[in-house]
Amino acid sequence: MDLGLKGKRALVLASSSGLGLGIAQALAREGAHVLTCGRNGEKLEANCDAINAEKAGKADWVAVDLNDPAATARLVSAVKDKLGRVDILVNNTGGPVPGSAEEMSAENLQTYFQSMVVSIISLTSALLPSMKEHGWGRILTVASSGVFEPIPNLALSNTLRSALVGWNKTLSSEIARHGVTANLLLPGRIATARLDQLDRANAERSGRPFEDVRSTSQAAIPAGRYGRVEEFAATAAFLVSEPASYITGSLIRCDGGAAKSI
């Protein structure tokens, strides 16, 4: 299937590693010009060199911290300098610290609300007018399966990512007539460094060996394993593609069947 992404311009947030990097690689392999971002300039540069060496699409990078209130202005400026404008915006952020609802502090709520909610909404609002003007755009926000089935010991993530559900649905209804879609992509347990961190935290909290925690977690997934970054990235690439033009306002799970709800 031709995804119609050749020559499209994409900004992928938090793309120095993990799911964000996987999505950036997938879009570039479809011929897109991708702007990656994150805090580690050395990693970003190395990733872009590797993507460009494949000679399918093109990759640039900008170092930025989404915790910084000035991040939106910096990213908008980088888009103008390196892409001209954006056709595809992939909203992605790192996850907050694990912990229970009782352990949530006002300080942590404010810190992560800036990077996980405010930065996403303000950047989308800044880049949306150009998509509407050109009659084509894709906004894909990576959230978490915790928005519909809260994950134990991830109270901050469950709380903050859920704020994006109502925002995305409202936004999608407002912009659909302009040829712009907005969807949420919800990862289950995808094999990344972040998942290693969470499994280790669960092992420490429960007093069980890491490998025991991991094997139990995998056994609870109908697919019997953790997902691969490449599988998740392929789902993302389709959702921002030309053939996916009639999918908007949706929450799409990529979890190996782990969710127990319908």
Rosetta silent file (secondary structure, phi, psi, omega in degrees, C-alpha in Angstrom):
SEQUENCE: MDLGLKGKRALVLASSSGLGLGIAQALAREGAHVLTCGRNGEKLEANCDAINAEKAGKADWVAVDLNDPAATARLVSAVKDKLGRVDILVNNTGGPVPGSAEEMSAENLQTYFQSMVVSIISLTSALLPSMKEHGWGRILTVASSGVFEPIPNLALSNTLRSALVGWNKTLSSEIARHGVTANLLLPGRIATARLDQLDRANAERSGRPFEDVRSTSQAAIPAGRYGRVEEFAATAAFLVSEPASYITGSLIRCDGGAAKSI
SCORE:     score description
SCORE:     0.000 S_00000001
   1 L     0.000  132.571  175.318    0.000    0.000    0.000 S_00000001
   2 L   -83.933  115.806 -178.004    1.255    3.463   -0.890 S_00000001
   3 L   -79.359   -6.729  177.306    0.821    5.587    2.240 S_00000001
   4 L    66.980   30.590 -176.274    1.181    8.801    0.265 S_00000001
   5 L  -102.467   -2.774 -179.727    3.832   10.173    2.624 S_00000001
   6 L   -63.400  124.632  179.870    6.590   10.895    0.122 S_00000001
   7 L    85.198   -6.938  177.286    7.545   14.545    0.427 S_00000001
   8 L   -71.533  151.389 -178.059    5.330   15.143    3.466 S_00000001
   9 E  -110.078  125.060 -172.449    6.849   17.178    6.282 S_00000001
  10 E  -128.469  138.201  170.632    6.600   15.753    9.788 S_00000001
  11 E  -109.236  122.834  179.743    7.534   16.901   13.271 S_00000001
  12 E  -117.529  115.406 -178.535    7.926   14.029   15.741 S_00000001
  13 L   -78.108  154.915  176.827    8.274   15.001   19.388 S_00000001
  14 L    48.441   54.366 -171.216   10.465   13.138   21.889 S_00000001
  15 L  -115.863   28.291  175.754   12.110   11.210   19.074 S_00000001
  16 L   -83.389  -15.433  179.446   15.673   10.685   20.271 S_00000001
  17 L  -163.932  178.304  172.289   14.818    7.114   21.306 S_00000001
  18 H    60.993 -141.750 -175.526   11.982    4.668   21.927 S_00000001
  19 H   -64.317  -39.492  179.925    8.584    5.044   20.304 S_00000001
  20 H   -61.770  -45.320  178.296    9.284    8.537   18.977 S_00000001
  21 H   -63.663  -41.761  178.642   12.436    7.445   17.179 S_00000001
  22 H   -58.693  -41.792  178.799   10.634    4.414   15.775 S_00000001
  23 H   -66.392  -44.190  178.794    7.907    6.624   14.321 S_00000001
  24 H   -58.149  -43.691  178.878   10.451    9.052   12.837 S_00000001
  25 H   -63.593  -42.897 -179.103   12.266    6.157   11.161 S_00000001
  26 H   -63.396  -42.313 -179.404    9.030    4.708    9.783 S_00000001
  27 H   -67.399  -41.335  179.428    7.931    8.043    8.286 S_00000001
  28 H   -63.646  -37.578  179.485   11.332    8.687    6.737 S_00000001
  29 H   -68.055  -17.961  174.259   11.305    5.227    5.152 S_00000001
  30 L   -91.047    4.200  175.839    8.026    6.220    3.492 S_00000001
  31 L    97.604    8.856 -179.781    9.769    9.232    1.966 S_00000001
  32 L   -81.027  158.041  171.156    8.830   11.940    4.473 S_00000001
  33 E   -97.840  114.461 -170.923   11.056   14.780    5.643 S_00000001
  34 E  -111.158  133.553  171.691   11.146   14.372    9.410 S_00000001
  35 E  -105.353  115.729  179.687   12.195   16.856   12.077 S_00000001
  36 E   -97.441  158.327  179.061   13.159   15.010   15.249 S_00000001
  37 E  -151.803  159.731 -179.949   13.551   16.581   18.662 S_00000001
  38 E   170.345 -173.394 -177.520   14.618   15.815   22.199 S_00000001
  39 L   -89.296  -22.682 -174.255   17.069   16.956   24.848 S_00000001
  40 L   -99.879   99.539 -177.456   20.128   15.013   23.698 S_00000001
  41 H   -62.809  -35.738 -179.179   21.614   16.668   20.611 S_00000001
  42 H   -64.626  -44.072  178.492   24.290   14.015   20.128 S_00000001
  43 H   -64.881  -42.454  179.810   21.733   11.203   19.997 S_00000001
  44 H   -61.277  -44.956 -179.562   19.494   13.188   17.673 S_00000001
  45 H   -62.942  -43.225  179.353   22.333   13.938   15.281 S_00000001
  46 H   -64.312  -41.030  178.289   23.447   10.300   15.215 S_00000001
  47 H   -62.802  -42.965 -179.720   19.890    9.121   14.600 S_00000001
  48 H   -66.084  -37.805  176.601   19.424   11.572   11.743 S_00000001
  49 H   -59.968  -42.082 -179.494   22.714   10.509   10.170 S_00000001
  50 H   -67.570  -41.286  178.538   21.499    6.899   10.224 S_00000001
  51 H   -63.996  -45.435 -178.914   18.102    7.813    8.761 S_00000001
  52 H   -66.131  -28.810  179.044   19.654    9.929    6.021 S_00000001
  53 H   -66.291  -23.090  178.466   22.083    7.130    5.167 S_00000001
  54 L   -74.888  -20.602  174.520   19.101    4.992    4.123 S_00000001
  55 L    58.938   35.401  174.602   18.320    7.606    1.422 S_00000001
  56 L  -100.554  -61.100  173.999   14.562    7.067    1.554 S_00000001
  57 L  -114.574 -149.712 -178.682   13.376   10.218    3.279 S_00000001
  58 E  -142.757  147.041 -179.332   15.199   12.987    5.091 S_00000001
  59 E  -135.081  137.295  171.214   15.776   13.794    8.756 S_00000001
  60 E  -126.725  173.273 -178.285   16.780   16.929   10.674 S_00000001
  61 E  -146.385  158.901  173.804   16.874   17.583   14.399 S_00000001
  62 E  -145.913  132.834  178.071   16.488   20.260   17.041 S_00000001
  63 E   -84.487  125.318 -178.197   17.409   20.004   20.716 S_00000001
  64 L  -156.195  147.768  178.523   14.534   21.112   22.947 S_00000001
  65 L  -111.859  117.348 -177.027   13.140   20.336   26.394 S_00000001
  66 L   -68.173  -12.967  174.147    9.343   20.110   26.535 S_00000001
  67 L   -73.355  -18.216 -178.536    9.473   21.084   30.222 S_00000001
  68 L   -82.327  122.406  178.985   10.613   24.541   29.100 S_00000001
  69 L   -57.812  -20.463  178.919    7.663   26.912   28.519 S_00000001
  70 L   -85.087    2.507 -175.604    9.663   28.395   25.630 S_00000001
  71 H   -62.614  -38.314 -178.293    9.747   25.018   23.844 S_00000001
  72 H   -60.391  -48.391 -179.721    6.737   25.786   21.631 S_00000001
  73 H   -62.393  -38.650  179.873    8.292   28.933   20.189 S_00000001
  74 H   -66.211  -40.387 -179.980   11.584   27.132   19.635 S_00000001
  75 H   -70.247  -40.345  177.629    9.905   24.262   17.801 S_00000001
  76 H   -61.161  -40.570  177.839    7.789   26.561   15.634 S_00000001
  77 H   -65.023  -41.652  179.867   10.960   28.415   14.651 S_00000001
  78 H   -65.964  -37.067  177.201   12.766   25.161   13.864 S_00000001
  79 H   -60.629  -46.219 -179.787    9.853   24.001   11.707 S_00000001
  80 H   -62.926  -40.484 -177.109   10.043   27.181    9.640 S_00000001
  81 H   -71.661  -41.409 -170.066   13.819   26.918    9.269 S_00000001
  82 H  -102.872  -27.889 -178.316   14.092   23.213    8.472 S_00000001
  83 L  -115.170  -26.598 -173.243   10.722   22.152    7.022 S_00000001
  84 L    92.361  -55.368  174.564    8.985   25.326    5.918 S_00000001
  85 L  -159.331  174.279 -177.397    5.730   24.031    7.356 S_00000001
  86 L  -116.754  134.104  170.650    4.317   20.837    8.857 S_00000001
  87 L   -96.356  -33.131 -174.217    1.889   18.349    7.300 S_00000001
  88 E  -128.782  127.624  174.661    2.172   15.811   10.116 S_00000001
  89 E  -118.878  119.318  175.228    2.539   16.446   13.836 S_00000001
  90 E  -106.463  106.696  178.655    3.269   13.487   16.090 S_00000001
  91 E   -83.063  120.302 -177.426    2.777   14.527   19.695 S_00000001
  92 L  -147.677  137.866  178.227    4.849   12.317   21.955 S_00000001
  93 L  -138.835  157.546  172.831    6.269   12.850   25.431 S_00000001
  94 L   -68.282  159.427  179.956    8.210   10.894   27.975 S_00000001
  95 L   -87.563  158.157  179.798    6.281    9.371   30.853 S_00000001
  96 L   -81.493  177.837  179.631    6.279   10.677   34.415 S_00000001
  97 L   -66.083  146.376  174.862    7.670    8.965   37.485 S_00000001
  98 L   -66.858  162.750  176.819    5.791    5.889   38.741 S_00000001
  99 E   155.860  165.338 -179.362    3.755    6.160   41.925 S_00000001
 100 L   -85.668  169.481  177.797    0.340    5.867   43.502 S_00000001
 101 L   -64.138  -36.443  179.318   -2.426    8.456   43.517 S_00000001
 102 L   -65.920  -26.224 -177.200   -1.760    9.123   47.196 S_00000001
 103 L   -87.213   -8.096 -178.199    1.876    9.901   46.420 S_00000001
 104 L   -64.201  131.833  177.876    1.152   12.527   43.755 S_00000001
 105 L  -108.561  156.233  177.766    2.493   15.940   44.719 S_00000001
 106 H   -61.193  -35.979 -179.268    1.409   19.344   43.453 S_00000001
 107 H   -63.900  -46.605  178.957    4.971   19.964   42.289 S_00000001
 108 H   -65.166  -39.728  177.789    5.067   16.808   40.139 S_00000001
 109 H   -58.664  -45.821 -178.542    1.614   17.530   38.747 S_00000001
 110 H   -67.289  -42.079 -179.014    2.670   21.009   37.649 S_00000001
 111 H   -62.170  -51.392 -176.032    5.994   19.851   36.208 S_00000001
 112 H   -77.448  -25.133  174.798    4.583   17.030   34.118 S_00000001
 113 H   -62.195  -37.021  178.072    1.432   18.930   33.175 S_00000001
 114 H   -62.827  -49.685 -174.324    3.693   21.405   31.375 S_00000001
 115 H   -79.362  -31.010 -172.479    5.573   18.778   29.363 S_00000001
 116 H   -98.873  -19.207 -177.677    2.759   16.260   28.795 S_00000001
 117 H  -124.939  -58.672 -176.048   -0.288   18.479   28.287 S_00000001
 118 H   -59.924  -47.075 -177.491    0.462   22.199   27.917 S_00000001
 119 H   -62.298  -38.756 -179.445    3.336   21.729   25.464 S_00000001
 120 H   -65.052  -49.578 -176.137    1.246   19.365   23.309 S_00000001
 121 H   -68.220  -42.366 -177.948   -1.804   21.596   23.116 S_00000001
 122 H   -68.245  -38.711  178.699    0.104   24.852   22.580 S_00000001
 123 H   -67.868  -43.495  177.824    2.302   23.386   19.842 S_00000001
 124 H   -58.949  -44.644  179.673   -0.672   21.844   18.046 S_00000001
 125 H   -62.218  -34.766 -178.802   -2.511   25.167   18.152 S_00000001
 126 H   -73.099  -33.199 -175.526    0.543   26.927   16.726 S_00000001
 127 H   -95.341  -15.732 -176.303    1.014   24.524   13.800 S_00000001
 128 H   -63.356  -40.226 -176.571   -2.628   23.838   12.957 S_00000001
 129 H   -54.857  -38.020  179.654   -3.393   27.004   10.927 S_00000001
 130 H   -66.266  -38.988  177.374   -0.952   25.990    8.188 S_00000001
 131 H   -62.157  -45.815 -179.978   -2.537   22.527    7.897 S_00000001
 132 H   -62.246  -41.002 -179.238   -6.000   24.067    7.594 S_00000001
 133 H   -61.336  -37.182 -176.860   -4.769   26.555    5.008 S_00000001
 134 H   -92.824   -1.819  174.783   -3.390   23.752    2.819 S_00000001
 135 L    70.797   21.265  179.392   -6.414   21.488    3.335 S_00000001
 136 L  -158.309  132.093  177.083   -4.406   18.523    4.587 S_00000001
 137 E  -171.539  155.236  177.939   -2.937   17.586    7.939 S_00000001
 138 E  -134.618  125.699  174.949   -2.424   14.800   10.429 S_00000001
 139 E  -118.882  116.451 -179.421   -2.198   15.203   14.196 S_00000001
 140 E  -122.813  122.013 -178.808   -1.339   12.007   16.041 S_00000001
 141 E  -111.694  121.258  177.559   -0.911   12.047   19.806 S_00000001
 142 E   -82.962  119.940 -178.938    0.782    9.129   21.532 S_00000001
 143 L  -117.106 -120.572 -177.763   -0.890    8.590   24.907 S_00000001
 144 L  -163.464  152.444  175.381   -1.240    5.383   26.936 S_00000001
 145 H   -64.545  -13.274  177.789   -3.633    2.502   27.480 S_00000001
 146 H   -67.387   -9.955  179.713   -4.003    3.968   30.965 S_00000001
 147 H   -75.266  -19.560  177.864   -6.517    6.497   29.619 S_00000001
 148 L  -121.406  -15.165  176.516   -9.229    3.820   29.460 S_00000001
 149 L  -142.818   87.805 -172.673   -7.853    1.181   31.846 S_00000001
 150 L   -49.268  134.826 -177.061   -5.767    2.876   34.582 S_00000001
 151 L   -92.316  126.315  179.436   -2.391    1.227   35.097 S_00000001
 152 L   -55.569  139.805  177.457   -1.430    0.442   38.712 S_00000001
 153 L    67.570   15.341  174.505    1.375    2.596   40.127 S_00000001
 154 E  -126.765   48.679 -174.184    1.190    5.020   37.190 S_00000001
 155 H   -61.233  -40.538  179.460   -1.253    7.504   38.706 S_00000001
 156 H   -62.638  -45.868  179.475    0.426   10.590   37.235 S_00000001
 157 H   -63.290  -46.817  179.623    0.406    9.140   33.743 S_00000001
 158 H   -56.904  -39.673 -176.156   -3.206    7.952   34.054 S_00000001
 159 H   -72.805  -51.084 -171.974   -4.260   11.421   35.200 S_00000001
 160 H   -75.755  -40.276  179.913   -2.377   13.635   32.785 S_00000001
 161 H   -67.877  -28.404  178.130   -2.715   11.589   29.600 S_00000001
 162 H   -64.133  -27.067  178.552   -6.459   11.345   30.186 S_00000001
 163 H   -62.670  -26.017 -177.535   -6.645   15.127   29.809 S_00000001
 164 H   -79.091  -16.917 -177.502   -5.669   14.690   26.159 S_00000001
 165 H   -66.879  -52.082  179.206   -8.626   12.424   25.365 S_00000001
 166 H   -64.893  -37.934  177.594  -11.296   15.110   25.642 S_00000001
 167 H   -61.807  -47.364 -177.432   -9.049   17.667   23.960 S_00000001
 168 H   -63.492  -42.277 -178.500   -8.358   15.404   20.979 S_00000001
 169 H   -66.178  -41.944  178.140  -12.001   14.501   20.440 S_00000001
 170 H   -62.768  -46.591 -179.041  -13.088   18.133   20.638 S_00000001
 171 H   -61.620  -44.048 -176.394  -10.313   19.234   18.294 S_00000001
 172 H   -59.418  -36.999  179.841  -11.020   16.492   15.748 S_00000001
 173 H   -69.506  -30.674 -177.917  -14.624   17.631   15.384 S_00000001
 174 H   -77.404  -28.925 -170.256  -13.546   21.213   14.809 S_00000001
 175 H  -110.933   -4.381 -175.327  -10.941   20.540   12.120 S_00000001
 176 H   -58.697  -38.586 -177.263  -12.271   17.553   10.142 S_00000001
 177 H   -68.138  -11.941  177.961  -13.880   19.731    7.470 S_00000001
 178 H   -93.731    5.114 -179.381  -10.451   21.220    6.729 S_00000001
 179 L    80.682   19.105 -179.097   -8.972   17.842    5.761 S_00000001
 180 E  -114.116  130.134  178.147   -7.084   17.538    9.042 S_00000001
 181 E  -106.367  156.543  177.318   -7.396   14.466   11.272 S_00000001
 182 E  -142.642  118.691 -177.735   -6.593   14.097   14.965 S_00000001
 183 E  -135.282  158.770  173.294   -6.233   10.729   16.656 S_00000001
 184 E  -108.859  132.416  176.288   -4.775    9.194   19.794 S_00000001
 185 E  -110.704  123.225 -171.434   -2.525    6.147   19.515 S_00000001
 186 E  -111.328  107.017  177.684   -2.370    4.121   22.717 S_00000001
 187 E   -76.570  141.792  166.538    0.598    1.820   23.247 S_00000001
 188 L   -86.448 -131.977 -178.574    0.330   -1.200   25.451 S_00000001
 189 L   -94.141   97.535  179.363    3.527   -2.813   26.620 S_00000001
 190 E  -103.486  135.292 -173.420    6.044   -2.077   23.865 S_00000001
 191 L   -69.106   96.699  177.061    9.658   -3.159   24.414 S_00000001
 192 L  -137.198  172.969  176.562   11.511    0.102   25.145 S_00000001
 193 H   -62.458  -33.660  177.224   13.861    1.442   27.805 S_00000001
 194 H   -61.839  -40.811  178.903   10.824    3.064   29.451 S_00000001
 195 H   -66.676  -37.602  174.271    9.187   -0.356   29.819 S_00000001
 196 H   -57.944  -44.114  179.939   12.386   -1.703   31.373 S_00000001
 197 H   -60.126  -44.922 -178.269   12.219    1.147   33.885 S_00000001
 198 H   -67.562  -40.009  178.607    8.613    0.372   34.774 S_00000001
 199 H   -65.114  -38.467  178.004    9.245   -3.358   35.125 S_00000001
 200 H   -67.308  -38.354  177.293   12.215   -2.675   37.396 S_00000001
 201 H   -64.225  -40.406  177.938   10.116   -0.299   39.499 S_00000001
 202 H   -66.243  -38.174  178.211    7.423   -2.971   39.811 S_00000001
 203 H   -63.933  -42.901  179.397   10.041   -5.553   40.776 S_00000001
 204 H   -65.979  -41.893 -177.767   11.433   -3.272   43.465 S_00000001
 205 H   -66.423  -37.164 -175.917    7.979   -2.396   44.769 S_00000001
 206 H   -93.312  -12.246 -178.486    6.845   -6.026   44.955 S_00000001
 207 L    74.428   21.608 -179.528   10.158   -7.527   46.066 S_00000001
 208 L  -106.089  156.975  176.894   10.150   -9.957   43.154 S_00000001
 209 L   -63.046  146.973 -179.119   12.959  -10.694   40.664 S_00000001
 210 H   -55.900  -46.791 -177.370   12.912   -8.543   37.520 S_00000001
 211 H   -65.351  -31.116  177.245   12.637  -11.535   35.176 S_00000001
 212 H   -68.108  -42.684  177.265    9.704  -12.907   37.183 S_00000001
 213 H   -61.411  -44.215 -178.775    7.884   -9.582   36.870 S_00000001
 214 H   -64.841  -46.332 -177.956    8.578   -9.469   33.149 S_00000001
 215 H   -66.164  -36.965  176.960    7.460  -13.017   32.404 S_00000001
 216 H   -64.846  -41.265  179.597    4.255  -12.538   34.410 S_00000001
 217 H   -63.529  -43.439 -179.894    3.540   -9.316   32.539 S_00000001
 218 H   -67.066  -37.185 -178.761    4.050  -10.954   29.148 S_00000001
 219 H   -65.819  -24.715 -179.734    1.891  -13.933   30.079 S_00000001
 220 L   -79.462   -9.001  179.854   -1.023  -11.568   30.809 S_00000001
 221 L   -93.381  126.918 -179.850   -0.991  -10.303   27.210 S_00000001
 222 L   -52.422  -35.619  178.730   -3.042  -12.433   24.781 S_00000001
 223 L   -70.855  -14.469  175.356   -0.263  -12.124   22.197 S_00000001
 224 L    77.699   13.520 -177.958    2.093  -13.627   24.806 S_00000001
 225 L  -160.374  168.726  171.298    4.841  -11.054   24.342 S_00000001
 226 L   -79.812  151.912  178.120    5.738   -7.397   24.422 S_00000001
 227 E   -74.804  159.365  176.086    5.211   -5.414   21.235 S_00000001
 228 L   -96.887  146.124  178.605    8.041   -4.295   18.993 S_00000001
 229 H   -55.668  -39.083 -178.124    8.723   -0.636   18.339 S_00000001
 230 H   -62.584  -35.782  178.423    8.527   -1.346   14.595 S_00000001
 231 H   -67.414  -43.855  179.062    4.970   -2.674   14.962 S_00000001
 232 H   -64.094  -44.239 -178.566    3.870    0.394   16.872 S_00000001
 233 H   -64.065  -35.349  178.109    5.588    2.732   14.407 S_00000001
 234 H   -65.548  -36.919  176.186    3.896    1.040   11.452 S_00000001
 235 H   -63.625  -44.269  178.638    0.515    1.695   13.071 S_00000001
 236 H   -60.948  -44.527 -178.383    1.451    5.345   13.528 S_00000001
 237 H   -60.423  -39.428  177.901    2.598    5.644    9.919 S_00000001
 238 H   -66.001  -43.113 -175.785   -0.746    4.367    8.668 S_00000001
 239 H   -65.162  -23.203  177.192   -2.747    6.722   10.883 S_00000001
 240 L  -100.682   12.231 -174.772   -0.944    9.766    9.448 S_00000001
 241 L   -88.309  172.342  174.492   -1.182    8.480    5.885 S_00000001
 242 L   -65.510  -44.675 -179.730   -3.317    9.495    2.941 S_00000001
 243 L   -63.484  -17.929 -178.617   -5.414    6.281    3.054 S_00000001
 244 L   -92.199   24.171 -172.427   -6.339    7.017    6.705 S_00000001
 245 L   -66.818  -16.100 -178.418   -8.103   10.260    5.789 S_00000001
 246 L  -104.774   11.156  176.545  -11.479    9.101    7.187 S_00000001
 247 L  -105.404  113.577  178.915  -10.138    8.088   10.610 S_00000001
 248 L  -154.817  152.659 -178.364  -10.360   10.949   13.092 S_00000001
 249 L    70.682   18.653 -173.047  -11.334   11.519   16.714 S_00000001
 250 L  -105.621  155.877  169.555  -10.386    7.923   17.482 S_00000001
 251 E  -109.782  114.959 -177.100   -8.427    6.127   20.181 S_00000001
 252 E  -109.937  124.699 -179.526   -6.469    3.303   18.576 S_00000001
 253 E   -93.183  139.894  171.999   -4.897    0.642   20.777 S_00000001
 254 E  -129.829   84.778 -167.647   -1.692   -1.157   19.881 S_00000001
 255 L  -140.032   11.726  179.574   -1.422   -3.555   22.815 S_00000001
 256 L    66.001   18.662 -179.365   -1.456   -7.178   21.688 S_00000001
 257 L    84.112   14.307 -173.733   -5.000   -7.520   23.025 S_00000001
 258 L   -66.546  -34.516 -178.114   -3.963   -6.665   26.596 S_00000001
 259 L   -64.765  135.451 -178.336   -6.910   -4.372   27.355 S_00000001
 260 L   -89.148  -13.877 -179.855   -9.781   -6.237   28.972 S_00000001
 261 L   -82.541  163.826  178.723  -12.412   -3.679   27.975 S_00000001
 262 L   -81.076    0.000    0.000  -14.294   -3.706   24.681 S_00000001
